[in-house]
Amino acid sequence: MNLNLSNSNYKLIILIMVIVVAGMSQGMLLPLLTILLDRSGVSADANGLNAAALYIGIFSTMFFIEKPVRRFGYKPVIMVGMGMIILATCLFPLWQQTAVWFVLRLLVGVGDSALHYATQLWIVTSSPKEHRGRNISLYGMAYGLGFSLGPFGITLLKIGIWFPFLITSGFFVIVLLLVQKLTNERPERGERVEAIHKRASKVFRLAWFPLLTSLLFGYMEASMNSNFPLYGLRVGLHESNIGVLLPIIGVGSLIMQLPLGIWSDRIGRRSILIVTGFIGALAFACISFAGANPWWIGLLFGVAGGMVGSFFSLGLAYAADILPRHLLPTANVIASIQYSFGSIAGPLIGGFAIGYLHVASMFYFISFIYLLFALSGLIFKRKAA
């Protein structure tokens, strides 16, 4: 019993390390590649399109990733995904061309999606019921921690263009060696459920409001990390300021994630999501008034991140409250697809807005969609399954 518990904790720790490093990679690559493309004269809208390639890769993977996980197990899929990211990361500084970077970002997206899907499903299916919520929260906090640390890689450009990419790859190699020591597992054959379109329809009918959180979170995260560097450079912020400011959103999320989770248990997740949506919308709307003052921007980033940085995990928790157990895997896949949709749309819309509308319009649009979300929560009614 104690041996099984020890092995389970060891596995959880390694899988959490995978997510931390994956978050670091994604948090670094988005703003770093945006800055490097902007230096080479790429327009804001083309820059946003290039950034969306990563999320196109993530999105496309969701349509075929289930079969290799069921056939080969979690461990090989995680290792292949990490290998793809290491390969692409090492090739970025070798060919600094937009077309090549688009393909490499697609490769990173496929690898990132594979390791996230397998890791998340492995944690959920192997966690005992009494610890499942805690372990999912640890998963979210691990990704948030890694994503917050990632933008600091921008400061490593002072040493050389290769250095940030090599450091990230080095972390992946270390964790990859640890994953290799895990005993492989597979999803249970009996867990496969028929009529996916019927299950998806039922999930949307019962839990459309909680699942919107993944769409909004993906949009906000990708837009901020891909488009804020462009906004910052245009309003007069230094690259080093951008590298320090972006992690503040993740720091705010880390600080508030546990309190919001506890309050949602006591007050209700619907109420928490509505209130945090309103406050987050207000914080994003005020960023444009901060100008190039990094202190005010940092304060608003902290508030916004603290309010909406837990949207993905809170939304999944709320969906788990509403949906019967057999529909939870379907809800997880839908949330991942919607996250990808939002992540693809974020850089595209934000880049277009910066290039052709007002420079601060990216914040106004983020504020608007969070306000719409909060208002939609007022009309959402929990239905019987």
Backbone torsions as a table, in degrees:
resi	resn	phi	psi	omega
1	MET	NA	-51.4	178.8
2	ASN	-66.1	-34.8	178.1
3	LEU	-64.8	-43.5	177.6
4	ASN	-62.8	-40.2	179.0
5	LEU	-64.5	-40.6	179.3
6	SER	-64.0	-44.4	178.7
7	ASN	-63.6	-39.4	179.5
8	SER	-64.1	-43.2	178.7
9	ASN	-66.5	-38.7	178.4
10	TYR	-62.5	-44.1	178.5
11	LYS	-62.8	-44.0	-179.6
12	LEU	-61.5	-42.4	-179.4
13	ILE	-61.9	-43.8	-179.4
14	ILE	-66.9	-41.9	178.5
15	LEU	-64.9	-35.9	175.7
16	ILE	-64.7	-38.7	177.6
17	MET	-63.6	-37.3	176.3
18	VAL	-58.7	-45.2	-177.3
19	ILE	-69.1	-37.4	177.2
20	VAL	-60.1	-48.1	-178.4
21	VAL	-67.7	-38.3	177.0
22	ALA	-62.9	-41.3	176.8
23	GLY	-63.9	-40.2	177.5
24	MET	-60.6	-44.7	-179.6
25	SER	-60.6	-49.0	-178.3
26	GLN	-67.7	-39.7	179.7
27	GLY	-66.4	-26.7	178.2
28	MET	-85.8	-45.7	-173.1
29	LEU	-63.2	-41.1	-176.3
30	LEU	-58.4	-59.1	-179.5
31	PRO	-71.3	-33.9	-177.5
32	LEU	-64.7	-47.8	179.8
33	LEU	-67.2	-34.3	176.9
34	THR	-61.6	-45.3	179.9
35	ILE	-64.6	-42.8	-178.8
36	LEU	-65.8	-38.4	176.7
37	LEU	-68.1	-38.5	178.7
38	ASP	-64.4	-37.3	176.9
39	ARG	-60.7	-35.4	-177.6
40	SER	-84.8	3.7	174.1
41	GLY	92.2	12.9	178.4
42	VAL	-72.5	136.1	-177.6
43	SER	-67.3	162.2	-176.8
44	ALA	-62.8	-41.9	-178.0
45	ASP	-71.2	-37.7	176.3
46	ALA	-67.9	-34.5	177.0
47	ASN	-63.9	-43.3	177.9
48	GLY	-64.2	-39.1	177.9
49	LEU	-63.7	-41.1	179.3
50	ASN	-64.3	-40.1	179.2
51	ALA	-64.9	-31.9	-178.6
52	ALA	-67.7	-17.0	-177.9
53	ALA	-59.3	-38.1	179.6
54	LEU	-58.2	-42.8	-176.5
55	TYR	-79.6	-23.7	171.4
56	ILE	-65.0	-40.2	176.0
57	GLY	-63.0	-43.8	177.8
58	ILE	-60.6	-46.3	-177.5
59	PHE	-63.4	-46.7	-176.3
60	SER	-64.4	-30.5	-177.7
61	THR	-66.3	-30.4	-176.1
62	MET	-63.0	-17.0	-177.6
63	PHE	-86.0	-12.3	-178.4
64	PHE	-134.5	-4.4	-171.7
65	ILE	-70.5	-25.1	-176.2
66	GLU	-63.4	-40.0	-176.3
67	LYS	-63.3	-49.7	178.4
68	PRO	-64.2	-30.9	177.5
69	VAL	-65.9	-43.4	-179.8
70	ARG	-69.5	-34.0	-176.6
71	ARG	-80.6	-45.7	-172.8
72	PHE	-103.6	-17.6	-178.6
73	GLY	98.8	174.0	-175.2
74	TYR	-70.6	-47.0	-171.6
75	LYS	-58.8	-50.6	-179.9
76	PRO	-60.9	-37.1	-179.6
77	VAL	-66.5	-41.5	177.6
78	ILE	-62.6	-44.2	-177.3
79	MET	-67.0	-40.8	177.3
80	VAL	-64.2	-43.0	178.2
81	GLY	-59.7	-43.7	178.5
82	MET	-65.9	-38.6	177.9
83	GLY	-62.1	-39.8	178.3
84	MET	-63.5	-41.5	-179.7
85	ILE	-66.7	-42.3	178.6
86	ILE	-60.2	-46.1	-179.6
87	LEU	-60.0	-50.8	-177.9
88	ALA	-64.0	-41.8	-178.0
89	THR	-61.6	-39.0	179.2
90	CYS	-71.0	-24.7	-177.7
91	LEU	-86.6	-19.2	-177.8
92	PHE	-53.2	-52.2	-177.3
93	PRO	-74.5	-11.5	-178.8
94	LEU	-75.7	-41.1	178.1
95	TRP	-124.5	100.5	-177.5
96	GLN	-92.4	67.3	179.0
97	GLN	-127.9	140.6	-174.3
98	THR	-60.7	-41.1	-178.7
99	ALA	-65.4	-41.9	179.0
100	VAL	-66.5	-42.1	-179.9
101	TRP	-65.1	-33.3	176.8
102	PHE	-60.5	-46.1	179.9
103	VAL	-66.0	-42.3	-179.8
104	LEU	-65.0	-37.2	177.3
105	ARG	-66.6	-37.5	174.1
106	LEU	-58.7	-43.4	-180.0
107	LEU	-63.0	-42.8	176.8
108	VAL	-62.2	-41.4	-179.8
109	GLY	-62.2	-42.5	178.8
110	VAL	-64.3	-46.8	179.4
111	GLY	-63.5	-41.7	179.9
112	ASP	-64.1	-43.2	179.8
113	SER	-64.9	-40.8	-179.3
114	ALA	-62.7	-47.8	-177.0
115	LEU	-71.8	-33.0	178.1
116	HIS	-68.3	-45.3	-178.9
117	TYR	-61.4	-49.0	-177.6
118	ALA	-66.9	-40.7	-178.9
119	THR	-67.2	-46.5	-179.5
120	GLN	-62.8	-44.2	-179.5
121	LEU	-67.1	-37.2	178.7
122	TRP	-63.5	-43.3	179.2
123	ILE	-65.0	-46.2	-176.5
124	VAL	-64.7	-46.1	-174.8
125	THR	-74.5	-26.2	-177.2
126	SER	-97.3	-6.6	-179.4
127	SER	-83.7	136.2	173.6
128	PRO	-64.3	151.8	-174.3
129	LYS	-54.9	-39.2	-175.9
130	GLU	-71.6	-14.8	-179.8
131	HIS	-117.5	3.1	-174.7
132	ARG	-63.8	-44.4	179.5
133	GLY	-62.6	-42.2	178.8
134	ARG	-63.0	-43.9	-177.4
135	ASN	-67.5	-36.6	176.3
136	ILE	-65.4	-38.2	177.1
137	SER	-64.2	-40.1	177.0
138	LEU	-62.6	-38.1	176.6
139	TYR	-59.3	-49.0	-179.8
140	GLY	-64.1	-40.4	179.7
141	MET	-67.7	-36.2	178.8
142	ALA	-64.0	-44.2	178.8
143	TYR	-65.5	-42.0	179.0
144	GLY	-62.5	-39.6	178.2
145	LEU	-63.5	-48.5	179.6
146	GLY	-62.6	-43.0	-179.0
147	PHE	-65.1	-32.4	178.8
148	SER	-71.9	-34.7	-179.6
149	LEU	-76.9	-27.7	-174.9
150	GLY	-52.7	-49.6	-177.1
151	PRO	-60.1	-19.2	176.6
152	PHE	-62.8	-17.8	176.7
153	GLY	-62.0	-22.2	177.9
154	ILE	-59.9	-37.3	-177.8
155	THR	-66.0	-19.4	-179.4
156	LEU	-76.6	-8.2	176.5
157	LEU	-61.4	-23.2	178.9
158	LYS	-61.6	-31.3	-179.0
159	ILE	-78.7	-36.2	-179.5
160	GLY	160.5	154.5	-175.1
161	ILE	-65.3	-27.6	-179.5
162	TRP	-74.2	-29.2	-166.6
163	PHE	-59.9	-48.7	179.9
164	PRO	-59.0	-38.2	-178.3
165	PHE	-70.1	-39.6	-179.9
166	LEU	-68.8	-39.3	178.5
167	ILE	-61.5	-46.3	179.2
168	THR	-61.8	-45.0	179.0
169	SER	-61.6	-37.7	178.7
170	GLY	-61.4	-42.3	176.7
171	PHE	-61.8	-41.4	179.8
172	PHE	-63.0	-41.9	-179.4
173	VAL	-61.8	-42.8	179.7
174	ILE	-60.5	-48.2	-178.6
175	VAL	-68.5	-34.8	178.1
176	LEU	-59.5	-39.9	177.9
177	LEU	-64.9	-34.0	177.7
178	LEU	-71.6	-39.7	178.8
179	VAL	-62.0	-35.1	-179.0
180	GLN	-59.9	-25.2	-178.6
181	LYS	-80.8	-12.4	-179.0
182	LEU	-74.0	150.1	173.3
183	THR	-81.7	128.0	-176.4
184	ASN	-68.4	146.5	175.7
185	GLU	-135.4	160.4	177.9
186	ARG	-128.2	154.3	172.4
187	PRO	-63.0	148.7	178.8
188	GLU	-66.6	137.4	-179.1
189	ARG	-59.7	-35.1	-177.2
190	GLY	-69.6	-11.7	-178.0
191	GLU	-78.2	-10.7	-178.5
192	ARG	-71.1	127.8	-176.0
193	VAL	-115.4	140.4	-177.5
194	GLU	-84.0	172.5	174.9
195	ALA	56.2	64.7	-177.5
196	ILE	-61.9	-37.1	-177.5
197	HIS	-67.3	-33.5	178.5
198	LYS	-70.9	-39.8	178.4
199	ARG	-66.1	-41.5	179.5
200	ALA	-63.0	-41.5	178.4
201	SER	-61.3	-41.7	-179.9
202	LYS	-67.9	-38.9	178.4
203	VAL	-62.1	-45.3	179.1
204	PHE	-62.6	-40.2	-177.6
205	ARG	-65.5	-39.8	-175.7
206	LEU	-85.2	-30.9	-168.6
207	ALA	-135.8	38.9	-178.6
208	TRP	-64.2	-36.0	-178.7
209	PHE	-68.8	-49.8	177.3
210	PRO	-59.5	-35.4	-176.6
211	LEU	-75.7	-18.3	174.7
212	LEU	-62.2	-25.0	-177.1
213	THR	-60.9	-36.6	-179.7
214	SER	-66.9	-37.9	177.9
215	LEU	-63.7	-47.2	-179.3
216	LEU	-67.1	-40.8	-179.8
217	PHE	-63.8	-43.3	178.3
218	GLY	-62.5	-42.1	179.1
219	TYR	-62.5	-50.0	-177.8
220	MET	-61.9	-48.4	-175.9
221	GLU	-61.3	-49.4	-177.6
222	ALA	-69.2	-39.4	179.8
223	SER	-64.3	-44.8	-178.7
224	MET	-65.2	-45.0	-175.7
225	ASN	-77.3	-25.5	179.6
226	SER	-94.5	-37.3	-172.8
227	ASN	-100.8	-28.1	-179.3
228	PHE	-61.2	-37.9	175.3
229	PRO	-55.6	-38.7	177.0
230	LEU	-66.4	-44.2	177.5
231	TYR	-59.6	-47.6	-177.7
232	GLY	-60.6	-44.3	179.6
233	LEU	-64.1	-34.3	-178.4
234	ARG	-77.2	-26.2	178.5
235	VAL	-94.0	-1.2	173.8
236	GLY	106.5	10.4	177.2
237	LEU	-77.9	146.5	176.1
238	HIS	-80.6	155.5	179.9
239	GLU	-56.8	-38.6	179.8
240	SER	-65.1	-35.5	176.4
241	ASN	-64.7	-39.9	179.7
242	ILE	-63.3	-42.8	179.6
243	GLY	-63.5	-28.0	179.0
244	VAL	-86.9	-35.3	-175.4
245	LEU	-72.1	-41.8	-175.5
246	LEU	-57.2	-41.0	-179.8
247	PRO	-65.4	-16.6	-176.9
248	ILE	-63.5	-32.2	176.8
249	ILE	-61.0	-44.8	178.1
250	GLY	-67.8	-36.1	177.9
251	VAL	-63.8	-43.0	176.8
252	GLY	-59.8	-39.7	178.0
253	SER	-63.8	-43.9	-179.7
254	LEU	-62.9	-40.4	-178.6
255	ILE	-65.9	-39.8	-172.6
256	MET	-95.2	-10.3	-173.3
257	GLN	-61.4	-49.0	-179.1
258	LEU	-67.5	-46.9	176.9
259	PRO	-58.5	-42.1	179.8
260	LEU	-65.3	-37.0	177.5
261	GLY	-64.2	-42.5	178.5
262	ILE	-66.1	-44.6	179.9
263	TRP	-65.0	-34.9	179.7
264	SER	-68.0	-30.7	174.8
265	ASP	-65.7	-36.1	-175.2
266	ARG	-88.7	-44.4	-173.7
267	ILE	-91.2	-33.2	-175.1
268	GLY	119.4	135.8	-175.2
269	ARG	-70.5	-32.9	178.4
270	ARG	-60.7	-46.2	-179.9
271	SER	-63.3	-42.9	180.0
272	ILE	-63.7	-42.9	-179.7
273	LEU	-64.3	-38.7	178.6
274	ILE	-65.2	-48.4	-178.0
275	VAL	-64.5	-46.4	-179.2
276	THR	-66.6	-32.5	176.2
277	GLY	-63.6	-43.4	178.4
278	PHE	-63.0	-49.1	-177.5
279	ILE	-65.9	-40.9	177.4
280	GLY	-61.6	-41.6	177.6
281	ALA	-60.0	-42.7	179.4
282	LEU	-64.5	-42.8	-179.2
283	ALA	-63.4	-44.3	179.0
284	PHE	-64.8	-38.3	-179.8
285	ALA	-64.3	-28.5	-176.2
286	CYS	-84.8	-11.5	-175.2
287	ILE	-61.7	-37.6	-178.1
288	SER	-62.7	-26.4	-179.7
289	PHE	-78.1	-10.7	179.3
290	ALA	-80.3	-11.8	179.2
291	GLY	60.7	-130.5	179.6
292	ALA	-104.5	19.0	179.9
293	ASN	-80.5	107.9	-175.6
294	PRO	-65.7	-26.9	-179.8
295	TRP	-68.5	-46.3	178.7
296	TRP	-67.7	-40.5	177.8
297	ILE	-62.1	-43.6	179.0
298	GLY	-61.0	-41.5	178.4
299	LEU	-62.4	-45.8	-179.6
300	LEU	-67.9	-36.5	176.1
301	PHE	-62.2	-42.3	179.3
302	GLY	-61.8	-43.3	178.8
303	VAL	-65.4	-48.2	-178.5
304	ALA	-62.0	-46.4	179.6
305	GLY	-63.2	-39.5	178.8
306	GLY	-63.5	-33.9	-177.9
307	MET	-81.4	-45.9	-172.0
308	VAL	-109.9	-2.9	-178.9
309	GLY	-69.0	-16.8	179.3
310	SER	-101.8	10.7	-174.7
311	PHE	-58.1	-43.6	-175.8
312	PHE	-62.6	-50.0	-178.2
313	SER	-69.3	-39.2	177.8
314	LEU	-65.2	-37.9	178.4
315	GLY	-64.7	-43.2	177.5
316	LEU	-64.9	-38.4	178.2
317	ALA	-64.2	-41.3	179.5
318	TYR	-66.6	-40.4	177.2
319	ALA	-62.2	-37.9	178.2
320	ALA	-66.1	-30.0	175.8
321	ASP	-66.8	-34.7	-171.6
322	ILE	-90.8	-41.4	-169.9
323	LEU	-87.5	148.6	170.8
324	PRO	-66.8	155.0	-171.2
325	ARG	-56.7	-38.0	-174.9
326	HIS	-69.4	-13.7	179.1
327	LEU	-95.7	-4.8	-176.5
328	LEU	-65.4	-41.7	176.3
329	PRO	-59.6	-38.0	177.8
330	THR	-64.8	-41.7	178.1
331	ALA	-62.0	-36.9	179.5
332	ASN	-64.9	-43.4	178.4
333	VAL	-64.7	-44.5	179.4
334	ILE	-61.3	-42.3	178.9
335	ALA	-62.0	-40.1	179.4
336	SER	-66.0	-40.7	178.9
337	ILE	-65.6	-43.1	179.6
338	GLN	-66.8	-36.9	174.6
339	TYR	-58.9	-41.9	179.0
340	SER	-66.0	-42.6	176.7
341	PHE	-56.7	-49.1	179.8
342	GLY	-62.6	-38.5	-178.8
343	SER	-69.0	-33.2	176.0
344	ILE	-71.6	-43.1	-177.1
345	ALA	-68.9	-35.5	-175.7
346	GLY	-55.4	-59.0	179.6
347	PRO	-62.5	-35.4	-178.9
348	LEU	-66.5	-52.2	-178.6
349	ILE	-67.2	-43.0	179.9
350	GLY	-63.7	-43.2	178.4
351	GLY	-63.9	-41.5	177.2
352	PHE	-63.7	-42.7	-178.3
353	ALA	-63.7	-42.6	179.4
354	ILE	-67.3	-38.8	-176.6
355	GLY	-75.4	-32.5	-171.5
356	TYR	-122.2	-14.9	177.5
357	LEU	-115.3	-150.5	178.0
358	HIS	-76.7	147.9	-176.3
359	VAL	-61.3	-29.5	-178.5
360	ALA	-92.7	4.5	-175.2
361	SER	-65.2	-23.1	178.1
362	MET	-62.0	-36.8	179.0
363	PHE	-73.3	-35.9	179.3
364	TYR	-64.6	-38.4	-178.8
365	PHE	-71.1	-41.4	176.3
366	ILE	-58.7	-44.2	178.7
367	SER	-60.2	-41.3	-177.2
368	PHE	-65.0	-43.0	-177.0
369	ILE	-71.9	-31.6	176.2
370	TYR	-71.1	-34.4	176.2
371	LEU	-65.7	-42.8	177.1
372	LEU	-61.7	-40.1	178.9
373	PHE	-61.3	-47.2	-178.7
374	ALA	-61.7	-40.5	179.3
375	LEU	-67.4	-36.8	179.5
376	SER	-66.8	-27.8	177.9
377	GLY	-65.0	-26.6	180.0
378	LEU	-68.6	-23.3	-178.1
379	ILE	-104.6	-4.6	-178.2
380	PHE	-73.0	130.8	177.7
381	LYS	-118.9	130.5	177.2
382	ARG	-74.0	124.8	-178.4
383	LYS	-105.1	157.8	176.4
384	ALA	-72.8	139.4	-179.0
385	ALA	-69.5	NA	NA
